């Protein structure tokens, strides 16, 4: 009879077939990694979307600020927005969360 107890996965209580920390089996590690990557991709997409919205707001505000206190029709506003340049991509800019 062995005096050494069978080590178990701390997530699913199955047999521990890996080493290191945390004490998870290979299946639990694989599941965690897959979920982590998926979440990271979602967060990166959301960060990029927010940066695009902020860039677009900045560009459009600049387009309208040049007109001062002018009155516009909805059609004119639509045309100004369509003709406004899009935000530029600056890979060196710090990310805003």
NURO-842893 format. One line per 2 residues: their letters; for each residue x, y, z of C-alpha. Coordinates in steps of 0.001 Angstrom, whole numbers, plus 524288, in hexadecimal, padded with zeros to 5 digits. Example, Ala and Ser with C-alpha at 12.3 -4.5 7.8 and 13.67 -1.06 7.14 Angstrom:
2
AS = 8300C,7EE6C,81E78 ~ 83566,7FBDC,81BE4
//
This chain:
97
XX = 80000,80000,80000 ~ 80579,80D30,7FC04
XX = 806BE,817CE,80633 ~ 806F9,82269,7FBD3
XX = 7F955,827C0,7F8FB ~ 7F4C8,8292E,7EAED
XX = 7F5D4,83786,7E73D ~ 7E983,83D78,7E19A
XX = 7E663,848BB,7D883 ~ 7E1E1,85457,7E0A0
XX = 7D76D,857A8,7D673 ~ 7D0D8,84AD7,7D30D
XX = 7D670,841AC,7DD6B ~ 7DB33,8387D,7D2BE
XX = 7E8A9,8323B,7D2EC ~ 7F3B0,83C18,7D1AD
XX = 7FB59,83921,7C550 ~ 8035D,845BE,7C4AC
XX = 80D0B,84CA0,7CD4D ~ 80E4C,85AC5,7D13E
XX = 804DE,864A1,7D688 ~ 7F941,86538,7D6C7
XX = 7F6A0,856F8,7D993 ~ 7EE02,85463,7CDC2
XX = 7ED26,848A4,7C4EA ~ 7F064,849E1,7B681
XX = 7E213,84AD5,7B26B ~ 7DF56,855F0,7BBFE
XX = 7EB9D,85D30,7B797 ~ 7E784,85BD9,7A961
XX = 7D9B4,860B4,7AC45 ~ 7DEF2,86C49,7B40B
XX = 7E888,8700F,7A96A ~ 7DDE7,86F97,79F04
XX = 7D4AE,877FE,7A734 ~ 7DFB6,88180,7AAA9
XX = 7E373,88371,79C61 ~ 7D53D,88587,7988F
XX = 7D35F,88F9F,7A34C ~ 7E005,8966D,79F9E
XX = 7DBCE,89761,79166 ~ 7CEB7,89D14,7957E
XX = 7D534,8A724,79E50 ~ 7DEC1,8AB03,79396
XX = 7D39C,8AC98,789DC ~ 7CC1C,8B4F8,7939E
XX = 7D82F,8BD59,79620 ~ 7DA18,8BF57,78786
XX = 7CBCF,8C2DE,785C7 ~ 7CC76,8CCED,790CE
XX = 7D8BE,8D2D7,78AF2 ~ 7D1FE,8D3B8,77DB2
XX = 7C62F,8DA6D,78393 ~ 7CED0,8E430,78AC7
XX = 7D693,8E6D7,77E5A ~ 7CA28,8E8D9,77685
XX = 7C4AE,8F22D,780BF ~ 7D141,8FA17,7804C
XX = 7D111,8FAED,77171 ~ 7C2AD,8FEA4,770BC
XX = 7C3EE,908B1,77B9C ~ 7CF17,90EF5,77418
XX = 7C6F3,90F40,767A9 ~ 7BBA3,91637,76E48
XX = 7C3E7,91F6C,776A1 ~ 7C90A,925ED,76A54
XX = 7BB44,92ADB,76731 ~ 7B943,9322C,77401
XX = 7AAF7,93581,776C4 ~ 7A56E,93175,76997
XX = 7980E,92B6B,76776 ~ 79721,91EB1,75FEA
XX = 78C95,91637,75A1E ~ 78CDD,907AD,75C99
XX = 79109,90570,74E7A ~ 79CA2,90EA6,7500A
XX = 7A0D6,907F6,75C99 ~ 7A034,8FAB5,755EB
XX = 7A892,8FFC6,74ABA ~ 7B2A2,905A5,75413
XX = 7B38A,8F8BA,75B72 ~ 7B4ED,8F0BB,74EE5
XX = 7BF8E,8F9DA,749BC ~ 7C716,8FA99,75690
XX = 7D3E4,8F303,756CB ~ 7D407,8E6E5,75F44
XX = 7DC6F,8E5A5,76B5D ~ 7EA82,8E1EB,768E4
XX = 7F11A,8D634,76F05 ~ 7FC97,8D925,777D2
XX = 8030C,8CC7B,77C0F ~ 80B92,8D3CD,785EC
XX = 8003C,8DA6E,78CDF ~ 7FD9A,8D54B,79A91
XX = 7F134,8CD4D,79BFF ~ 7E622,8D3A3,7A394
X = 7DDD4,8CA2E,7AB5B
//
